[in-house]
């Protein structure tokens, strides 16, 4: 299982567009056969920061996600163009 969180910071004026893009990206991503979980969140105390919790079956499923047309359209050509900051936290499950 591949699990991680992506933190993205946006300008306040982009909030509505970002929310719409996240809904489209999440909906399409959840349809991928290797996607276990794709949940975007807005931080309660900072509504211009988004946290996306993602889980994929394996590294191949993550690669397929990143190669998908919806990722290229909504993330690369959409969110990535508006973000001001981005960080990724890779997660390891505690057994």
N, CA and C atoms as a LAMMPS dump frame, in Angstrom:
ITEM: TIMESTEP
0
ITEM: NUMBER OF ATOMS
285
ITEM: BOX BOUNDS ff ff ff
-5.0000000000000000e+02 5.0000000000000000e+02
-5.0000000000000000e+02 5.0000000000000000e+02
-5.0000000000000000e+02 5.0000000000000000e+02
ITEM: ATOMS id mol type element x y z
1 1 1 N 0.847 -1.181 0
2 1 2 C 0 0 0
3 1 3 C 0.891 1.243 0
4 2 1 N 0.551 2.193 -0.827
5 2 2 C 1.242 3.477 -0.888
6 2 3 C 0.286 4.531 -0.335
7 3 1 N 0.703 5.205 0.732
8 3 2 C -0.138 6.222 1.376
9 3 3 C 0.656 7.504 1.554
10 4 1 N 0.01 8.633 1.31
11 4 2 C 0.673 9.921 1.509
12 4 3 C -0.351 11.033 1.601
13 5 1 N 0.13 12.196 2.057
14 5 2 C -0.691 13.398 2.111
15 5 3 C 0.013 14.494 1.319
16 6 1 N -0.748 15.204 0.54
17 6 2 C -0.238 16.342 -0.22
18 6 3 C -0.859 17.595 0.385
19 7 1 N -0.02 18.556 0.712
20 7 2 C -0.476 19.837 1.267
21 7 3 C -0.235 20.91 0.207
22 8 1 N -1.299 21.635 -0.132
23 8 2 C -1.234 22.675 -1.157
24 8 3 C -1.778 23.981 -0.588
25 9 1 N -1.099 25.065 -0.874
26 9 2 C -1.531 26.403 -0.424
27 9 3 C -1.93 27.205 -1.659
28 10 1 N -3.077 27.877 -1.573
29 10 2 C -3.606 28.655 -2.684
30 10 3 C -3.955 30.072 -2.238
31 11 1 N -4.141 30.953 -3.19
32 11 2 C -4.608 32.311 -2.902
33 11 3 C -6.104 32.263 -2.582
34 12 1 N -6.548 33.127 -1.715
35 12 2 C -7.959 33.167 -1.314
36 12 3 C -8.89 33.337 -2.502
37 13 1 N -8.485 34.131 -3.469
38 13 2 C -9.358 34.383 -4.618
39 13 3 C -9.542 33.149 -5.507
40 14 1 N -8.718 32.124 -5.329
41 14 2 C -8.841 30.89 -6.111
42 14 3 C -9.643 29.812 -5.391
43 15 1 N -10.149 30.103 -4.21
44 15 2 C -10.797 29.091 -3.364
45 15 3 C -11.924 28.343 -4.079
46 16 1 N -12.822 29.034 -4.752
47 16 2 C -13.952 28.376 -5.425
48 16 3 C -13.471 27.506 -6.586
49 17 1 N -12.557 28.018 -7.398
50 17 2 C -12.018 27.237 -8.519
51 17 3 C -11.277 26 -8.027
52 18 1 N -10.517 26.155 -6.962
53 18 2 C -9.769 25.028 -6.401
54 18 3 C -10.741 23.956 -5.908
55 19 1 N -11.796 24.349 -5.225
56 19 2 C -12.782 23.392 -4.719
57 19 3 C -13.432 22.624 -5.871
58 20 1 N -13.794 23.319 -6.924
59 20 2 C -14.415 22.676 -8.086
60 20 3 C -13.44 21.693 -8.743
61 21 1 N -12.199 22.097 -8.902
62 21 2 C -11.179 21.234 -9.494
63 21 3 C -10.929 20.006 -8.621
64 22 1 N -10.87 20.202 -7.304
65 22 2 C -10.66 19.077 -6.39
66 22 3 C -11.81 18.075 -6.46
67 23 1 N -13.025 18.558 -6.568
68 23 2 C -14.175 17.646 -6.675
69 23 3 C -14.063 16.793 -7.941
70 24 1 N -13.7 17.412 -9.052
71 24 2 C -13.561 16.67 -10.313
72 24 3 C -12.405 15.673 -10.241
73 25 1 N -11.28 16.111 -9.686
74 25 2 C -10.112 15.233 -9.582
75 25 3 C -10.387 14.064 -8.645
76 26 1 N -11.009 14.332 -7.516
77 26 2 C -11.314 13.264 -6.559
78 26 3 C -12.284 12.254 -7.158
79 27 1 N -13.308 12.726 -7.814
80 27 2 C -14.298 11.836 -8.407
81 27 3 C -13.66 10.901 -9.433
82 28 1 N -12.845 11.458 -10.311
83 28 2 C -12.187 10.637 -11.336
84 28 3 C -11.15 9.701 -10.72
85 29 1 N -10.402 10.186 -9.758
86 29 2 C -9.344 9.375 -9.138
87 29 3 C -9.931 8.173 -8.404
88 30 1 N -11.057 8.359 -7.761
89 30 2 C -11.7 7.266 -7.011
90 30 3 C -12.182 6.14 -7.924
91 31 1 N -12.302 6.423 -9.214
92 31 2 C -12.726 5.406 -10.184
93 31 3 C -11.564 4.545 -10.663
94 32 1 N -10.344 4.949 -10.378
95 32 2 C -9.178 4.176 -10.809
96 32 3 C -9.153 2.839 -10.074
97 33 1 N -8.853 1.742 -10.771
98 33 2 C -8.862 0.429 -10.111
99 33 3 C -7.865 0.311 -8.956
100 34 1 N -6.751 1.019 -9.008
101 34 2 C -5.741 0.913 -7.954
102 34 3 C -5.852 1.938 -6.846
103 35 1 N -6.84 2.827 -6.942
104 35 2 C -7.03 3.852 -5.909
105 35 3 C -7.838 3.269 -4.758
106 36 1 N -7.27 3.324 -3.57
107 36 2 C -7.95 2.848 -2.368
108 36 3 C -8.709 3.997 -1.711
109 37 1 N -8.082 5.174 -1.676
110 37 2 C -8.695 6.328 -1.023
111 37 3 C -8.137 7.615 -1.622
112 38 1 N -9.015 8.583 -1.846
113 38 2 C -8.605 9.898 -2.34
114 38 3 C -9.551 10.907 -1.714
115 39 1 N -9.073 11.592 -0.661
116 39 2 C -9.95 12.472 0.105
117 39 3 C -9.307 13.854 0.27
118 40 1 N -9.805 14.854 -0.453
119 40 2 C -9.305 16.219 -0.253
120 40 3 C -9.989 16.88 0.945
121 41 1 N -9.221 17.656 1.68
122 41 2 C -9.715 18.386 2.852
123 41 3 C -9.262 19.84 2.752
124 42 1 N -10.041 20.705 3.325
125 42 2 C -9.615 22.088 3.541
126 42 3 C -9.315 22.187 5.033
127 43 1 N -8.235 22.857 5.403
128 43 2 C -7.901 22.986 6.821
129 43 3 C -8.892 23.915 7.503
130 44 1 N -9.372 23.508 8.646
131 44 2 C -10.387 24.272 9.372
132 44 3 C -9.901 25.679 9.723
133 45 1 N -8.657 25.805 10.157
134 45 2 C -8.151 27.121 10.572
135 45 3 C -7.397 27.86 9.463
136 46 1 N -7.346 27.274 8.268
137 46 2 C -6.675 27.905 7.129
138 46 3 C -7.355 27.439 5.839
139 47 1 N -8.462 28.051 5.448
140 47 2 C -9.243 27.572 4.3
141 47 3 C -8.546 27.69 2.95
142 48 1 N -7.388 28.306 2.912
143 48 2 C -6.633 28.385 1.662
144 48 3 C -5.582 27.279 1.548
145 49 1 N -5.555 26.398 2.531
146 49 2 C -4.657 25.242 2.492
147 49 3 C -5.49 23.979 2.348
148 50 1 N -5.096 23.154 1.398
149 50 2 C -5.771 21.896 1.107
150 50 3 C -4.842 20.754 1.475
151 51 1 N -5.416 19.729 2.063
152 51 2 C -4.688 18.511 2.379
153 51 3 C -5.406 17.366 1.677
154 52 1 N -4.682 16.615 0.846
155 52 2 C -5.28 15.485 0.135
156 52 3 C -4.659 14.208 0.688
157 53 1 N -5.504 13.333 1.229
158 53 2 C -5.055 12.036 1.721
159 53 3 C -5.284 11.029 0.605
160 54 1 N -4.202 10.35 0.192
161 54 2 C -4.275 9.416 -0.92
162 54 3 C -3.703 8.059 -0.542
163 55 1 N -4.355 6.999 -1.018
164 55 2 C -3.853 5.64 -0.861
165 55 3 C -4.039 4.905 -2.178
166 56 1 N -3.006 4.164 -2.557
167 56 2 C -3.031 3.357 -3.772
168 56 3 C -2.588 1.938 -3.447
169 57 1 N -3.075 0.992 -4.204
170 57 2 C -2.773 -0.422 -3.997
171 57 3 C -1.273 -0.686 -3.975
172 58 1 N -0.543 -0.043 -4.898
173 58 2 C 0.901 -0.231 -4.993
174 58 3 C 1.496 0.894 -5.84
175 59 1 N 2.808 0.833 -6.05
176 59 2 C 3.504 1.881 -6.814
177 59 3 C 3.008 1.959 -8.259
178 60 1 N 2.626 0.834 -8.829
179 60 2 C 2.108 0.835 -10.209
180 60 3 C 0.78 1.578 -10.293
181 61 1 N -0.052 1.406 -9.287
182 61 2 C -1.335 2.113 -9.264
183 61 3 C -1.123 3.62 -9.127
184 62 1 N -0.138 4.017 -8.323
185 62 2 C 0.18 5.441 -8.194
186 62 3 C 0.711 5.985 -9.514
187 63 1 N 1.568 5.227 -10.177
188 63 2 C 2.096 5.659 -11.483
189 63 3 C 0.962 5.807 -12.495
190 64 1 N 0 4.889 -12.471
191 64 2 C -1.142 4.981 -13.377
192 64 3 C -1.97 6.226 -13.075
193 65 1 N -2.114 6.542 -11.799
194 65 2 C -2.839 7.759 -11.404
195 65 3 C -2.154 8.991 -11.983
196 66 1 N -0.866 9.073 -11.797
197 66 2 C -0.118 10.244 -12.277
198 66 3 C -0.051 10.336 -13.796
199 67 1 N -0.251 9.219 -14.483
200 67 2 C -0.249 9.202 -15.948
201 67 3 C -1.639 9.42 -16.538
202 68 1 N -2.673 9.442 -15.692
203 68 2 C -4.05 9.548 -16.181
204 68 3 C -4.34 10.924 -16.764
205 69 1 N -5.282 10.94 -17.682
206 69 2 C -5.687 12.203 -18.304
207 69 3 C -6.311 13.148 -17.282
208 70 1 N -7.089 12.617 -16.341
209 70 2 C -7.715 13.509 -15.356
210 70 3 C -6.678 14.115 -14.417
211 71 1 N -5.603 13.396 -14.095
212 71 2 C -4.54 13.978 -13.274
213 71 3 C -3.836 15.098 -14.045
214 72 1 N -3.533 14.83 -15.301
215 72 2 C -2.864 15.854 -16.123
216 72 3 C -3.74 17.101 -16.271
217 73 1 N -5.037 16.887 -16.451
218 73 2 C -5.952 18.019 -16.641
219 73 3 C -6.197 18.792 -15.342
220 74 1 N -6.587 18.087 -14.288
221 74 2 C -7.016 18.761 -13.061
222 74 3 C -5.878 19.105 -12.104
223 75 1 N -4.847 18.268 -12.049
224 75 2 C -3.727 18.539 -11.139
225 75 3 C -2.637 19.345 -11.833
226 76 1 N -2.035 18.774 -12.86
227 76 2 C -0.891 19.421 -13.506
228 76 3 C -1.291 20.747 -14.169
229 77 1 N -2.34 20.717 -14.984
230 77 2 C -2.745 21.935 -15.705
231 77 3 C -3.692 22.813 -14.89
232 78 1 N -4.185 22.305 -13.76
233 78 2 C -5.123 23.068 -12.944
234 78 3 C -4.528 23.493 -11.618
235 79 1 N -4.554 22.598 -10.647
236 79 2 C -4.101 22.93 -9.294
237 79 3 C -2.65 23.391 -9.241
238 80 1 N -1.77 22.687 -9.949
239 80 2 C -0.342 23.024 -9.889
240 80 3 C -0.065 24.424 -10.418
241 81 1 N -0.916 24.918 -11.305
242 81 2 C -0.715 26.252 -11.869
243 81 3 C -1.133 27.347 -10.892
244 82 1 N -2.004 27.003 -9.944
245 82 2 C -2.499 27.997 -8.99
246 82 3 C -1.849 27.904 -7.622
247 83 1 N -1.21 26.788 -7.318
248 83 2 C -0.672 26.607 -5.966
249 83 3 C 0.496 27.548 -5.706
250 84 1 N 0.583 27.96 -4.458
251 84 2 C 1.685 28.823 -4.02
252 84 3 C 2.744 28.014 -3.29
253 85 1 N 2.323 26.93 -2.657
254 85 2 C 3.239 26.035 -1.938
255 85 3 C 2.724 24.612 -2.104
256 86 1 N 3.655 23.65 -2.018
257 86 2 C 3.275 22.235 -2.084
258 86 3 C 4.272 21.418 -1.284
259 87 1 N 3.767 20.472 -0.51
260 87 2 C 4.627 19.521 0.175
261 87 3 C 3.924 18.168 0.196
262 88 1 N 4.722 17.108 0.295
263 88 2 C 4.197 15.746 0.325
264 88 3 C 4.768 15.042 1.546
265 89 1 N 3.908 14.336 2.27
266 89 2 C 4.331 13.536 3.411
267 89 3 C 3.988 12.081 3.111
268 90 1 N 5.023 11.235 2.932
269 90 2 C 4.822 9.814 2.699
270 90 3 C 4.56 9.137 4.03
271 91 1 N 3.618 8.21 4.048
272 91 2 C 3.175 7.586 5.285
273 91 3 C 3.485 6.096 5.299
274 92 1 N 3.756 5.566 6.478
275 92 2 C 3.965 4.136 6.681
276 92 3 C 2.992 3.702 7.773
277 93 1 N 2.171 2.703 7.472
278 93 2 C 1.18 2.229 8.439
279 93 3 C 1.875 1.583 9.639
280 94 1 N 1.292 1.809 10.792
281 94 2 C 1.783 1.178 12.02
282 94 3 C 1.048 -0.147 12.161
283 95 1 N 1.8 -1.235 12.225
284 95 2 C 1.18 -2.563 12.343
285 95 3 C 0.926 -2.912 13.79
